[in-house]
Amino acid sequence: MSSASVLAVGVHGASGRVGRTIVQACQSDDVSRVVAVGCSTGSSALGIDIGVLAGVGELDLPITTLETAPSAGLNAWIDFSRAGRNIEAVEHLH
Protein backbone atom coordinates (compact mmCIF):
# COMPACT_ATOMS: atom_id res chain seq x y z
CA MET A 1 0.00 0.00 0.00
CA SER A 2 1.41 3.40 -0.90
CA SER A 3 2.00 6.04 1.78
CA ALA A 4 -0.76 8.13 0.20
CA SER A 5 -3.30 5.47 1.12
CA VAL A 6 -2.14 4.80 4.67
CA LEU A 7 -4.76 5.75 7.24
CA ALA A 8 -3.68 8.44 9.71
CA VAL A 9 -5.05 7.42 13.11
CA GLY A 10 -5.33 9.27 16.41
CA VAL A 11 -5.73 7.31 19.64
CA HIS A 12 -7.26 8.83 22.75
CA GLY A 13 -6.62 6.77 25.84
CA ALA A 14 -3.34 5.74 24.23
CA SER A 15 -1.54 5.13 27.52
CA GLY A 16 -3.99 2.43 28.62
CA ARG A 17 -3.79 -1.27 27.84
CA VAL A 18 -6.16 -1.16 24.87
CA GLY A 19 -4.71 2.11 23.58
CA ARG A 20 -1.20 0.64 23.58
CA THR A 21 -2.51 -2.45 21.77
CA ILE A 22 -4.09 -0.25 19.09
CA VAL A 23 -0.78 1.56 18.63
CA GLN A 24 1.02 -1.79 18.28
CA ALA A 25 -1.50 -2.99 15.69
CA CYS A 26 -1.39 0.22 13.64
CA GLN A 27 2.40 0.32 13.60
CA SER A 28 2.69 -3.34 12.57
CA ASP A 29 0.65 -3.19 9.37
CA ASP A 30 0.89 -1.35 6.06
CA VAL A 31 -2.61 0.12 6.29
CA SER A 32 -2.44 2.57 9.19
CA ARG A 33 -0.10 4.71 11.27
CA VAL A 34 -0.73 6.40 14.59
CA VAL A 35 0.05 10.09 14.14
CA ALA A 36 -1.66 11.61 17.19
CA VAL A 37 -2.11 10.34 20.74
CA GLY A 38 -3.94 11.76 23.70
CA CYS A 39 -4.73 10.91 27.30
CA SER A 40 -6.33 12.50 30.33
CA THR A 41 -5.01 15.83 31.56
CA GLY A 42 -3.68 14.42 34.83
CA SER A 43 -2.06 11.33 33.35
CA SER A 44 1.49 10.45 34.34
CA ALA A 45 2.02 9.34 30.71
CA LEU A 46 1.91 12.91 29.34
CA GLY A 47 5.05 13.63 27.35
CA ILE A 48 6.15 9.99 27.06
CA ASP A 49 6.75 8.71 23.53
CA ILE A 50 3.87 6.37 22.71
CA GLY A 51 6.12 4.04 20.72
CA VAL A 52 8.30 3.45 23.77
CA LEU A 53 5.27 2.99 26.02
CA ALA A 54 3.63 0.58 23.55
CA GLY A 55 6.84 -1.36 23.00
CA VAL A 56 7.23 -0.63 19.27
CA GLY A 57 10.27 1.62 19.51
CA GLU A 58 10.53 5.38 19.57
CA LEU A 59 8.07 7.11 17.22
CA ASP A 60 8.89 10.71 18.15
CA LEU A 61 5.23 11.00 19.13
CA PRO A 62 4.75 12.24 22.71
CA ILE A 63 1.44 11.66 24.45
CA THR A 64 -0.49 14.90 24.84
CA THR A 65 -3.94 15.83 26.04
CA LEU A 66 -6.80 15.52 23.59
CA GLU A 67 -7.08 19.29 23.50
CA THR A 68 -3.49 19.69 22.29
CA ALA A 69 -3.19 16.57 20.10
CA PRO A 70 -3.18 17.40 16.38
CA SER A 71 -6.35 16.38 14.58
CA ALA A 72 -5.89 17.94 11.14
CA GLY A 73 -5.36 15.30 8.49
CA LEU A 74 -6.56 12.38 10.60
CA ASN A 75 -8.70 9.73 8.99
CA ALA A 76 -9.92 8.44 12.37
CA TRP A 77 -9.84 9.07 16.10
CA ILE A 78 -10.11 5.91 18.18
CA ASP A 79 -11.21 6.56 21.75
CA PHE A 80 -10.47 4.07 24.50
CA SER A 81 -10.41 6.57 27.32
CA ARG A 82 -12.74 6.67 30.31
CA ALA A 83 -16.49 6.43 29.83
CA GLY A 84 -18.02 9.85 29.20
CA ARG A 85 -14.76 11.26 27.92
CA ASN A 86 -15.57 10.24 24.35
CA ILE A 87 -18.47 12.71 24.22
CA GLU A 88 -16.06 15.48 25.23
CA ALA A 89 -13.68 14.24 22.54
CA VAL A 90 -16.33 14.47 19.82
CA GLU A 91 -17.33 17.95 20.95
CA HIS A 92 -13.68 19.05 20.89
CA LEU A 93 -13.21 17.81 17.33
CA HIS A 94 -16.15 19.79 15.96
N, C-alpha and C positions, 0 to 999 in steps of 0.2 A: 504494500500500500504506500502510495507516495505521501510525503510530508504534508501536502496540500489537503489530503483527505483524512488526516489523523484528527480525531476528536479532541478538542481542548476541554479538559474537565476540571472543575473546582470541587473540592471536598470540604464540607463544613462538618466539624466533629472529627477532623483528621487525626487528632492525637489519641483518640480512643481505639479500642481493639478493632472494631469494624472499619473505622476510617483508615487505619493503617493497612488493613487487608485490601481495601479498595485501592489505595496507593500502590501496593505491591502488584495487584492485578493489572492496573493501568500501565505500570512501567514495564510489565513483562510481556506485553503484546505489541503488535504493530498497528493497532486500531486506535489507541487512545494514549494520552499523556496528561498527567496532572500538572496543571500550570498555576493553580491558585489553591491555597489551603487556609482554612480558618478554624478557630476554636473559641471557646468562651473567654470573655474579657479577663477573668481572674485565673486562667489556666497557667500552670507552671510550665507548660510546653511552648508558650509564646516565645518566638525568636529562634527556636530549635529548628534545624533543617529537617524537613519531613522525610527526606530520603534516609537520613541517618536513623531517625526514630522508627521508620518502617522497615529498616534493614535492607534497603536496596542501594545503599551508597549515597554519597552526597549529591543532591540535586540543585544546590544553590537556590533553595526555595524555603525560606523561613516561614514558620507558622505565624499567622497574624490573626487579628480579630476579623470577623466577617465584615465589619464596617470599613476596614482598611485593606481587605484582600481585593486584588484587581478582579473585575468581572467583565470588562470589555473583551470581546473576542471569544468568550467561553461558549462552547456548544451546550454544556450542561453543568448545573450545580447539583451535587449529590449531598444530601443532608442526613448525617447520622449523629446529630447532636442530641441534646436533651429534648424531651417532649415539650412542645409549645414553642421552642426556639425556632422551629422551621417556619412558623407563621411570621415571626419577626424577620426571618431571612428573606422570605418572599416579598414582604413589604419593603425591605431595604433595597431589593433589586429592581423595584419598579420606580 
